[in-house]
Amino acid sequence: MKILVTGAAGFIGYHAVNALTEEGFQVIGLDNINAYYDVNLKYARLSDAGISKNDIKHGELISSTKTKNNLYRFIQLDIADRVALTDLFEKENFTHILHLAAQAGVRYSIENPYTYIDSNVVGFENLLEICRNFSIKHFVYASSSSVYGLNASIPYKETDMTESPASLYAATKKANELMAHVYSHLFSVPTTGIRFFTVYGPWGRPDMAPSLFMNAIMNEQPIRVFNHGNMQRDFTFIDDIVKGILKIIPSPPSNNIPYEIYNMGNSHPVELMDFIQIMENTTGKKALLSMEDMQPGDVRITYADTTHLEHDFDYKPFTSIETGIQKYYEWFVKLKKQQKFTTKYINEFDRITYLALCHQKNDGSESFRKRSEHHF
Ligand SMILES: NC(=O)c1ccc[n+]([C@@H]2O[C@H](COP(=O)([O-])OP(=O)(O)OC[C@H]3O[C@@H](n4cnc5c(N)ncnc54)[C@H](O)[C@@H]3O)[C@@H](O)[C@H]2O)c1
């Protein structure tokens, strides 16, 4: 098996590459290393996988210093560049694709819509054409719990309606599922979409709540608590996600139309305020809270029904939120000691928090309150 992992400098991609090479699979990682969040974190992940920033040249394959026999190589490329992508596939005999590259983030899509179309729609189509033209055995791609949008029935099942996305990001993920279906139906391309539910853990994305909250607590800065804490998220630990991905990759769908969609979530939605409490218990620090209204494009609850995944793979994510946060905290503390990229990583958290405060309509100071003063 020779696999292309797109989004290899990203959070899930970094972990997936590690797990795949540990299993002995030949992997090429691809990423455009965009600046949606601090690129130093992306370079640090690559460096941890044996890919040095100084060796990266756009469009050129380089080998990891941490694996033998070119088991892991990396290339900086944009999936919207279909000529370069085709060129790569003509040179390398890929059998599988794990497609994780995307413009992520619900809130960012309100300000930057075209980035989502370029990466998530054009880039996705390019990869489907590649699958068709190079007879790829299994195309596994990241979808998202956000496709459930305004769907009110919980827990979310794959058979629920997903016709009411609440953000452009969600709409592009839903579009991916529809596009994949066309290629499975017309050209028998085996495709599996995985709807991830709020993934967190070491090397996590700095724009997501677990990272933002942890950093704020550790630096005694306010946490923005949306919808005044009246939110629930089905937080899913990264190791569980990677285990699930590894089970799915070697097993393409065998239906008439080789097309599948799976929820991959913890199935234990956590109240936002409980989540903050767990972080406080883990860090031994009190959180400062900035209570805010619901963000446009957000949904109040995410909750995965994983029956379909369990039925087909005898697997479901299992790490408790307490265990996951503890592991994340340990990594975070270690990270702070690694001077190479810590400052910028931390600064990125601070920058987002700072910008958030600047954007508040009124003087935010009144809405900050110590956790101890707030009763839930
Ligand atoms: N993390 C989550 O909780 C979560 C939840 C649901 C779905 N997802 C999906 O899972 C996938 C991985 O998410 P992540 O959290 O690792 O995000 P991430 O942003 O850390 O990783 C995505 C990577 O893709 C790269 N990329 C973006 N556009 C590209 C392009 N045009 N060409 C090449 N590379 C490009 C980025 O540079 C980044 O390194 C994404 O598709 C995301 O939408 C993630």
The ligand as an ORCA input file, in Angstrom:
! r2SCAN-3c Opt
* xyz 0 1
  N     -10.053     18.932     13.838
  C     -11.358     18.745     13.883
  O     -12.000     18.795     14.928
  C     -12.122     18.436     12.619
  C     -13.509     18.225     12.715
  C     -14.227     17.931     11.555
  C     -13.565     17.820     10.335
  N     -12.228     18.057     10.271
  C     -11.566     17.945      8.959
  O     -10.435     17.115      9.099
  C      -9.403     17.553      8.215
  C      -8.118     17.789      8.981
  O      -8.387     18.788      9.974
  P      -7.271     19.356     10.944
  O      -7.933     19.651     12.220
  O      -6.074     18.481     10.903
  O      -6.974     20.749     10.222
  P      -5.576     21.481      9.941
  O      -5.952     22.848      9.474
  O      -4.679     21.376     11.109
  O      -4.982     20.641      8.745
  C      -5.338     20.852      7.393
  C      -4.047     21.009      6.590
  O      -4.411     21.126      5.225
  C      -3.547     22.072      4.613
  N      -4.237     22.625      3.445
  C      -5.323     23.439      3.450
  N      -5.658     23.763      2.192
  C      -4.766     23.134      1.382
  C      -4.576     23.082     -0.022
  N      -5.352     23.791     -0.857
  N      -3.577     22.328     -0.524
  C      -2.758     21.621      0.303
  N      -2.877     21.653      1.653
  C      -3.869     22.397      2.185
  C      -3.275     23.114      5.686
  O      -2.059     23.809      5.488
  C      -3.262     22.269      6.956
  O      -1.939     21.941      7.353
  C      -9.956     18.782      7.505
  O     -10.515     18.371      6.280
  C     -11.040     19.265      8.432
  O     -12.035     19.986      7.734
  C     -11.486     18.342     11.382
*
